[in-house]
Amino acid sequence: MELEKTVKMNMLFSFYGALLTPKQAQYMADYYEEDYTLAEIAANYEVSRQAVYDSIKRVEEILINYEGKLQLVAEFEERKETLKKIRQYIEDSYGNDETLNKLINDIIQDSTREGN
């Protein structure tokens, strides 16, 4: 499993996982978060390896489709980049202002939580 795909799927799952069925969510969590193999997941739920594979592939498509329509992850990433630029500007221009630094750190912490 490619690391880049795993990171992407985990990000999509963290934003849209609540929209999945419990079984879909559990398969995704086991596969992407717990790093279980298809065979391990199949054995745990007493289903075929092919059933697990098909379900995970279907959920991947669902999550990509949600992102295509809602763009929550893209907006989250853009917000993170903008906040990095703001933080850098504040450090460069107002580096010694403790109050301003605390405020921007609070905003960054709150705004970059996944799902906000």
Residue frames as a rotation matrix with the C-alpha (Angstrom) as fourth column:
MET 1
0.590 0.807 0.000 0.00
0.807 -0.590 0.000 0.00
0.000 0.000 -1.000 0.00
GLU 2
-0.188 -0.654 0.733 1.42
0.607 -0.664 -0.437 3.35
0.772 0.363 0.521 -0.99
LEU 3
-0.567 -0.114 -0.816 2.06
0.789 -0.359 -0.498 5.77
-0.236 -0.927 0.293 1.83
GLU 4
-0.980 0.176 -0.093 0.65
-0.196 -0.939 0.283 8.71
-0.037 0.296 0.955 -0.15
LYS 5
-0.371 0.891 -0.262 -2.61
-0.138 0.226 0.964 6.86
0.919 0.393 0.039 -0.82
THR 6
-0.181 0.256 -0.950 -2.82
0.868 0.496 -0.032 5.81
0.463 -0.830 -0.312 2.83
VAL 7
-0.825 -0.162 -0.542 -2.39
0.434 -0.795 -0.424 9.40
-0.362 -0.585 0.726 4.01
LYS 8
-0.843 0.536 -0.050 -5.01
-0.427 -0.609 0.669 10.61
0.328 0.585 0.742 1.51
MET 9
-0.187 0.813 -0.552 -7.53
0.171 0.580 0.797 7.94
0.967 0.055 -0.247 2.48
ASN 10
-0.375 0.007 -0.927 -6.99
0.920 0.124 -0.371 8.57
0.112 -0.992 -0.053 6.20
MET 11
-0.958 0.024 -0.287 -7.58
0.023 -0.987 -0.156 12.28
-0.287 -0.156 0.945 5.64
LEU 12
-0.586 0.791 -0.178 -10.75
-0.454 -0.139 0.880 11.65
0.671 0.596 0.441 3.61
PHE 13
-0.165 0.499 -0.851 -11.90
0.554 0.761 0.339 9.11
0.816 -0.415 -0.402 6.19
SER 14
-0.692 -0.131 -0.710 -11.37
0.706 -0.325 -0.629 11.58
-0.149 -0.936 0.318 9.05
PHE 15
-0.903 0.364 -0.228 -13.55
-0.386 -0.921 0.059 14.16
-0.189 0.142 0.972 7.29
TYR 16
-0.265 0.838 -0.477 -16.25
-0.885 -0.015 0.466 11.94
0.383 0.545 0.745 5.79
GLY 17
-0.903 -0.197 -0.382 -16.14
-0.085 0.953 -0.290 8.75
0.422 -0.229 -0.877 7.86
ALA 18
-0.741 0.665 0.092 -19.32
-0.147 -0.027 -0.989 9.64
-0.655 -0.746 0.118 9.73
LEU 19
-0.046 0.737 -0.674 -21.19
-0.944 -0.253 -0.212 9.44
-0.326 0.626 0.708 6.42
LEU 20
-0.559 -0.244 -0.793 -20.32
-0.570 0.807 0.154 5.76
0.602 0.538 -0.590 5.96
THR 21
0.649 0.711 -0.269 -22.19
-0.330 0.582 0.743 2.75
0.685 -0.394 0.613 7.25
PRO 22
0.627 -0.416 0.658 -20.76
-0.689 0.099 0.718 1.19
-0.364 -0.904 -0.225 10.42
LYS 23
0.695 -0.364 0.620 -19.43
0.403 0.911 0.084 -1.79
-0.596 0.191 0.780 8.44
GLN 24
0.700 -0.438 0.564 -17.80
0.469 -0.314 -0.826 0.43
0.539 0.842 -0.015 5.82
ALA 25
0.630 -0.442 0.639 -16.24
-0.623 -0.778 0.076 2.59
0.464 -0.447 -0.765 8.51
GLN 26
0.677 -0.371 0.635 -14.92
-0.405 0.533 0.743 -0.43
-0.614 -0.760 0.211 10.40
TYR 27
0.710 -0.428 0.559 -13.33
0.674 0.644 -0.363 -1.98
-0.204 0.634 0.746 7.28
MET 28
0.621 -0.477 0.622 -11.67
0.149 -0.707 -0.691 1.35
0.770 0.522 -0.368 6.45
ALA 29
0.643 -0.373 0.668 -10.42
-0.758 -0.434 0.487 1.83
0.108 -0.820 -0.562 10.01
ASP 30
0.716 -0.367 0.593 -9.05
0.010 0.855 0.518 -1.70
-0.698 -0.366 0.616 10.13
TYR 31
0.646 -0.437 0.626 -7.38
0.763 0.358 -0.538 -1.43
0.011 0.825 0.564 6.75
TYR 32
0.394 -0.474 0.788 -6.03
0.310 -0.738 -0.599 2.13
0.865 0.480 -0.144 6.78
GLU 33
0.489 -0.182 0.853 -5.65
-0.710 -0.651 0.268 3.02
0.507 -0.737 -0.448 10.44
GLU 34
0.641 -0.186 0.745 -4.83
-0.534 0.589 0.607 -0.38
-0.551 -0.787 0.278 11.96
ASP 35
-0.133 -0.723 -0.678 -2.96
-0.991 0.087 0.102 -1.67
-0.015 0.686 -0.728 8.86
TYR 36
0.003 0.227 0.974 -4.73
-0.250 0.943 -0.219 -5.03
-0.968 -0.243 0.060 8.89
THR 37
-0.953 -0.272 -0.134 -4.48
-0.213 0.285 0.935 -7.14
-0.216 0.919 -0.329 5.78
LEU 38
-0.249 0.891 -0.381 -7.56
-0.878 -0.041 0.476 -8.02
0.409 0.453 0.792 3.75
ALA 39
-0.215 0.105 -0.971 -7.24
0.067 0.993 0.093 -11.60
0.974 -0.045 -0.221 5.00
GLU 40
-0.910 -0.149 -0.386 -7.15
0.387 0.024 -0.922 -10.47
0.147 -0.989 0.036 8.64
ILE 41
-0.706 0.708 -0.034 -10.22
-0.674 -0.686 -0.274 -8.29
-0.217 -0.170 0.961 8.19
ALA 42
-0.126 0.655 -0.745 -12.05
-0.675 0.494 0.549 -11.09
0.727 0.572 0.380 6.39
ALA 43
-0.477 -0.116 -0.871 -11.25
0.380 0.867 -0.323 -13.52
0.792 -0.485 -0.370 9.18
ASN 44
-0.992 0.064 -0.106 -12.36
0.067 -0.444 -0.894 -11.05
-0.104 -0.894 0.436 11.87
TYR 45
-0.435 0.876 -0.209 -15.77
-0.785 -0.482 -0.389 -10.54
-0.442 -0.005 0.897 10.23
GLU 46
-0.426 0.198 0.883 -16.16
0.160 0.977 -0.142 -14.05
-0.891 0.081 -0.448 8.79
VAL 47
0.780 0.541 -0.315 -16.51
-0.219 -0.236 -0.947 -12.83
-0.586 0.807 -0.065 5.21
SER 48
0.621 -0.565 0.543 -14.45
0.778 0.530 -0.338 -13.46
-0.097 0.632 0.769 2.12
ARG 49
-0.322 -0.836 -0.445 -11.30
0.590 -0.545 0.596 -11.56
-0.741 -0.071 0.668 1.34
GLN 50
-0.712 0.102 0.695 -12.95
0.642 -0.306 0.703 -10.50
0.284 0.947 0.152 -1.93
ALA 51
0.397 0.918 0.003 -15.93
0.800 -0.347 0.488 -9.03
0.449 -0.192 -0.873 -0.05
VAL 52
0.421 -0.342 -0.840 -13.59
0.600 -0.590 0.541 -6.92
-0.680 -0.732 -0.043 2.08
TYR 53
-0.670 -0.724 0.162 -11.60
0.561 -0.352 0.750 -5.83
-0.486 0.593 0.642 -0.98
ASP 54
-0.376 0.615 0.693 -14.76
0.752 -0.235 0.616 -4.86
0.542 0.753 -0.374 -2.88
SER 55
0.640 0.649 -0.411 -16.12
0.762 -0.467 0.450 -2.93
0.100 -0.601 -0.793 0.10
ILE 56
0.085 -0.695 -0.714 -12.88
0.535 -0.572 0.621 -1.00
-0.840 -0.435 0.323 0.64
LYS 57
-0.801 -0.379 0.464 -12.61
0.581 -0.302 0.756 -0.12
-0.147 0.875 0.462 -3.06
ARG 58
0.015 0.904 0.427 -16.23
0.796 -0.269 0.542 1.03
0.605 0.332 -0.724 -3.10
VAL 59
0.677 0.209 -0.705 -15.69
0.678 -0.550 0.488 3.17
-0.286 -0.809 -0.514 0.03
GLU 60
-0.414 -0.875 -0.250 -12.54
0.594 -0.468 0.654 4.70
-0.689 0.122 0.714 -1.46
GLU 61
-0.669 0.239 0.704 -14.61
0.627 -0.328 0.707 5.80
0.400 0.914 0.070 -4.46
ILE 62
0.452 0.882 -0.135 -17.34
0.789 -0.324 0.522 7.14
0.417 -0.343 -0.842 -2.16
LEU 63
0.371 -0.376 -0.849 -14.85
0.659 -0.538 0.526 9.19
-0.655 -0.755 0.048 -0.15
ILE 64
-0.746 -0.649 0.147 -13.21
0.532 -0.449 0.718 10.58
-0.400 0.614 0.680 -3.29
ASN 65
-0.313 0.738 0.598 -16.67
0.712 -0.234 0.662 11.46
0.628 0.633 -0.452 -4.62
TYR 66
0.615 0.508 -0.603 -17.58
0.787 -0.447 0.425 13.26
-0.054 -0.736 -0.675 -1.38
GLU 67
-0.116 -0.750 -0.651 -14.38
0.524 -0.604 0.601 15.29
-0.844 -0.271 0.463 -1.57
GLY 68
-0.768 -0.158 0.621 -15.03
0.640 -0.250 0.727 16.09
0.041 0.955 0.293 -5.22
LYS 69
0.077 0.908 0.412 -18.40
0.677 -0.351 0.647 17.56
0.732 0.229 -0.641 -4.29
LEU 70
0.845 0.389 -0.367 -17.74
0.517 -0.418 0.747 19.07
0.137 -0.821 -0.554 -0.86
GLN 71
0.285 -0.843 0.456 -14.04
0.248 -0.394 -0.885 20.02
0.926 0.365 0.097 -1.03
LEU 72
0.978 0.135 0.161 -13.65
-0.116 -0.289 0.950 19.97
0.174 -0.948 -0.267 2.76
VAL 73
0.536 -0.844 -0.022 -10.15
0.701 0.431 0.569 18.49
-0.470 -0.320 0.822 2.69
ALA 74
-0.038 -0.539 0.842 -9.00
0.876 -0.423 -0.231 20.93
0.481 0.728 0.488 0.00
GLU 75
0.545 0.307 0.780 -10.35
-0.027 -0.923 0.383 23.87
0.838 -0.230 -0.494 2.01
PHE 76
0.968 -0.228 -0.106 -8.68
0.151 0.188 0.971 22.51
-0.201 -0.955 0.216 5.15
GLU 77
0.207 -0.948 0.243 -5.31
0.948 0.255 0.188 22.30
-0.240 0.191 0.952 3.36
GLU 78
0.030 -0.133 0.991 -5.70
0.568 -0.814 -0.126 25.82
0.823 0.566 0.050 1.94
ARG 79
0.854 0.341 0.392 -6.56
-0.124 -0.599 0.791 27.16
0.505 -0.724 -0.470 5.40
LYS 80
0.743 -0.643 -0.183 -3.47
0.530 0.399 0.748 25.49
-0.408 -0.653 0.637 6.86
GLU 81
-0.075 -0.803 0.592 -1.24
0.981 -0.164 -0.099 27.10
0.177 0.573 0.800 4.23
THR 82
0.270 0.257 0.928 -2.77
0.221 -0.955 0.199 30.54
0.937 0.151 -0.315 4.74
LEU 83
0.990 0.121 0.067 -2.33
-0.043 -0.191 0.981 30.26
0.131 -0.974 -0.184 8.49
LYS 84
0.386 -0.922 -0.034 1.33
0.869 0.351 0.348 29.30
-0.309 -0.164 0.937 8.03
LYS 85
-0.173 -0.416 0.893 1.84
0.738 -0.655 -0.163 32.45
0.652 0.631 0.420 5.97
ILE 86
0.625 0.464 0.627 0.08
-0.072 -0.766 0.639 34.58
0.777 -0.445 -0.445 8.59
ARG 87
0.912 -0.326 -0.249 2.19
0.343 0.274 0.898 33.06
-0.225 -0.905 0.362 11.35
GLN 88
0.036 -0.958 0.285 5.38
0.999 0.045 0.024 33.74
-0.035 0.284 0.958 9.40
TYR 89
0.022 0.048 0.999 4.35
0.388 -0.921 0.035 37.35
0.921 0.387 -0.039 8.77
ILE 90
0.898 0.355 0.259 3.58
-0.104 -0.400 0.910 37.86
0.427 -0.845 -0.323 12.45
GLU 91
0.662 -0.716 -0.219 6.91
0.653 0.409 0.637 36.34
-0.367 -0.565 0.739 13.48
ASP 92
-0.172 -0.757 0.631 8.77
0.945 -0.307 -0.110 38.53
0.277 0.577 0.768 10.98
SER 93
-0.176 0.181 0.967 6.90
0.226 -0.949 0.219 41.75
0.958 0.257 0.126 11.74
TYR 94
0.336 0.420 0.843 5.75
-0.715 -0.469 0.519 41.40
0.613 -0.777 0.143 15.35
GLY 95
-0.024 -0.437 -0.899 7.98
0.049 0.898 -0.438 38.66
0.999 -0.054 0.000 16.73
ASN 96
-0.890 -0.442 -0.113 8.10
0.143 -0.034 -0.989 40.05
0.433 -0.896 0.093 20.26
ASP 97
-0.392 0.830 0.398 4.37
-0.866 -0.479 0.147 40.61
0.312 -0.287 0.906 20.68
GLU 98
-0.987 -0.069 0.145 3.43
-0.127 0.888 -0.442 37.74
-0.098 -0.455 -0.885 23.01
THR 99
-0.259 0.965 0.045 -0.29
-0.251 -0.022 -0.968 38.51
-0.933 -0.262 0.248 22.91
LEU 100
0.285 0.333 -0.899 -0.42
-0.931 -0.127 -0.342 38.48
-0.228 0.934 0.274 19.12
ASN 101
-0.607 -0.582 -0.542 1.64
-0.679 0.733 -0.026 35.28
0.413 0.352 -0.840 18.97
LYS 102
-0.863 0.350 0.365 -0.68
-0.042 0.671 -0.741 33.57
-0.504 -0.654 -0.564 21.47
LEU 103
0.077 0.952 -0.297 -3.75
-0.517 -0.217 -0.828 34.67
-0.853 0.217 0.475 19.51
ILE 104
0.131 -0.054 -0.990 -2.43
-0.977 0.165 -0.138 33.36
0.171 0.985 -0.032 16.19
ASN 105
-0.875 -0.460 -0.150 -1.35
-0.420 0.876 -0.238 30.11
0.241 -0.146 -0.960 17.84
ASP 106
-0.554 0.759 0.341 -4.85
-0.128 0.327 -0.936 29.69
-0.822 -0.563 -0.084 19.27
ILE 107
0.324 0.671 -0.667 -6.40
-0.776 -0.214 -0.593 30.35
-0.541 0.710 0.451 15.86
ILE 108
-0.256 -0.506 -0.824 -4.05
-0.880 0.475 -0.018 27.93
0.400 0.720 -0.567 14.15
GLN 109
-0.961 -0.112 0.252 -4.67
-0.230 0.831 -0.506 25.21
-0.152 -0.544 -0.825 16.71
ASP 110
-0.239 0.960 0.144 -8.44
-0.174 0.104 -0.979 25.59
-0.955 -0.259 0.142 16.43
SER 111
0.377 0.448 -0.811 -8.58
-0.788 -0.306 -0.535 26.02
-0.488 0.840 0.238 12.66
THR 112
-0.258 -0.566 -0.783 -6.35
-0.899 0.438 -0.021 23.14
0.355 0.698 -0.622 11.71
ARG 113
-0.546 0.198 0.814 -8.20
-0.370 0.814 -0.447 20.45
-0.751 -0.546 -0.371 13.57
GLU 114
-0.973 0.203 -0.113 -9.53
-0.006 0.463 0.886 17.99
0.233 0.863 -0.449 11.04
GLY 115
-0.387 0.911 -0.145 -13.25
0.892 0.409 0.193 18.24
0.235 -0.055 -0.971 10.61
ASN 116
-0.264 0.273 -0.925 -13.51
0.459 -0.808 -0.370 21.97
-0.848 -0.522 0.087 11.45
